[in-house]
């Protein structure tokens, strides 16, 4: 058997929507891949603690999390880096001046901290706990994620200071690392594995960075068109056996 190294996005790749519900056929595929001796890991933008909880629930021991900024192997964190502090602080000061509410994730928890009592948090898909308390911008030593209220029509957009921005729930922006490809590359190096043996699965724009040679890339049938255009193979949607069908197609499982 030629050992492969599989990296799966979570939402809408392994999980249905952002519910963290994995279809039985996808779970059976994960189990079969590992039983056959393949390496299985997550590749997600979620913070390490959240990704690790999902991984443990589904029998996965290793992960690239924080959009490529953290590596965990066999349940042990090898490293975890935050966003670059100088542009983050510049963004937060600018948002403060614009009166645009913001929140920061500053530790490896599901907590985000905001000085705004009315910070948006009503969306049912919000999985972070919002804690209202003073946040001294210039005293921040680590920031893993930033969320802030998007501009309304006719309002001035805040400069992005070179930070990756994604539209998010509650009419906010999410600022987080997005180079999963670098995380996969670092993981393969740590494992002493040939990058050409990496297989990556994804569906969204934050997966684009890992849809590149020498990795073999598989887009879900429900993936964004931009991702499908970069994929080596397009499988079925997540709710139609996409993960298992692709792995059977290439003979990685029976």
N, C-alpha and C positions, 0 to 999 in steps of 0.2 A: 504493500500500500504506500502511495505517495502522500505523506502527511501534508495536510493543508491547515492554514491558520485563518479561521473565520472571525469576522468582525461585523456585528449586527447593530444597526441603529435600533432604538426602542420604538418610539411612537410612529405608528403606521407602517412599520417594517416588521418587527416582532409583535408589537402590541396593536390592538384595535383602537384607532384614534389615539387619544392620550389617556386611555382608561387603565393602562397597564395590564389589560386582559389579553393573555396570549392564547391564540386558538390551539386546541388540542393537537392538531397536526403539526403545528410549528414547534410545540413543546416536545413532541415525540421525535421530531427531526433533530432538535438540539441534543436530546439524550442519545440518539443513534449516532450522531457525529462524534460525540465524546466517547461512546462505547467502541467506536471504530478506531480510536486513537488520534483523532483530529483535535486541534486546539480551538476552543470556542471562547470568544470574548465579546463584550459589548463595545460599541463605539458611539458615544452619546455626548450631547451638550449638557446633560444634567450634571449637577454638582456631585462629587464623589460619593457622599453619604447616601444620596437618593438613588444613584445608579447601583451602589453596592447592595442596597436593600432589595431592589428589583432583581439583581443578579442572584442573590442568595435564594430568593423565592423560586427561581427557575433553574437552579442547579449550575450556575455559572460562577467561576471562581476568579476570573480575570476581566479587567475592563480598562478601556481608554475612556476617560470621563472629562468633564469640564471643557468640552470642545477640543480635546487634544492636550490639555494642560495638566492632566494627571494620569498616572499609570498605577494600576493595582494588579498584582500577580499572586495567585493562590491566596487571596484575601488580605494581602499585605500591601499597603501603599508604598510605592517606590519613590514617587515624588508628586508634589502638587503645587502648582504655581498659580498666582493670581493674575489679574489684568495689570498692564503697565500703569504704575501709580501716577506719574506726572500727568498724562492726558486724562486719566479718570478724575483727578482732583480739579483739573482745569474745566472739565465738563460739569462737575458738580457745582463749582463756583458760578459758572455761566448760567446753569439752570436756576440756581438760587436768585441770581440777578434778574432773570426773566420771570420769576415767580412760577416756575414749572415744577410741581412736586416730584420728588425722586426718592428712591430707596436703594440701599446697598446690602449685598450679602457679603459679610466680612469674615465668616468662619465656616468650617465644614459642617454646616447644619442647614435645616430648611427655613431658618429665620432670616428675614430681611428687615433692616432697620431704617426708619424714616423719621424725620422731625415733623412730618405733616400729619395731623390727626385725621384729615380727610383723604389720605392717600387712597387712590382707587384700588379696591380689592373685592369687588362684588361678583366677578365672573366665577361661575361654578367650576371652571377648569383651573382656577388658581390653587396651586398646591403648596404655596409658601405661606408661612405664618408671618404676618406683618406686625412688627413691634414698634410702637411709637415712643421715641425717646430722643433726646438731643444727640446729634452726630457731629463731631468736630472734624470737618473735612481735612484740615491740614494735619491732624493727628492719626489719620488712617494709615495702617501699616500693610494691610492686605485687603484687597477687594476682589471677590470672585465674579460677582455679577452686579450690574446696575439696571434698575428699571426706572423709567420716568414717563410722565404724562406726555403724550403726543400733542403737537400743536393743533389747535382748531383751525378751521378754514379762515384764512386771512391773517393768522398769527405768524410771527417770525419763527422759522425753524431754528433750533439750536445747532451750532456747528458740531460736527461729530468728532473732531480732534483725532481723526485717524482710527477711531475705535469701531469695531464691527457692530452694526445695528440691525436688529430684526424686529419687524412688527410683532407685537405681543398682545395678550389678552387685556381687557379693561382699557382699550384704547391707549396703550402704553408702548414704549420701545423697550426691548431687552438688549442689553449690551453684555456680551459674553464672548469668550474665545470661540473661533470657528474653524480652526485648522485640525480637524480630525486626522487628516492625512499625515501630518507631522507626528501626531500621537501614535498612529499605526506604525509609522516608520521607526519611531523610537522603541516601540514594543518589540518589533521584529528584531531590532538590533540587540535589545536586552536578552532576547531569547536565543540569539545566535542563529536566527532563521533567515532563509533567503527571501527577500521581499517579493520575489516572483511567486512565492507560495501563499501569499496573502489573498484572501477572497473577501470583498467588502459588499455588504448589502445596505441599501438605503432608499429613501423616498423623497427627501426634501433638499432645499437649497443649502442647508448647512452640512450636507453630505458631499457637496461638489468637491471639496478639497481632498477627499480620499478616492474620488473617481478619476484616477490617473494612473498611468503606468508607473511601476511595473505591477501594481495590484490588479487583480481580476475583479471587475466591478459588475454587480448585478442590481439593476433597478427593479423595484416593485412595479406591478401593473398600475398601481395607484400613484406612482411617483410623478413629480413635476416634469413637464416636457424637457426642461433644460437638463435634468439629470438623465432622463432616458437617452437623450442625444449623446451623452458622454459614456453611456454604459457599454460594456462588452456583451451584455445579455440582459434582456427584459423579460421578467417572469410574470406570473399572474398577480392580481391584487392580494393584499394581506389576508382578506377574508375569503379568498378562493384558493387557499393552499399555496400561495406564492413561494414561501421559503422552502417548504418540503418539495414542491414540484421542481424547483431549480436544482436542489441537491440530488434528486433522483435523476434528473435530466443529465447531469454530469457524472453520475455514477458514484457520488460521494456517500450516498445511502441507497439501500434497496427498497 
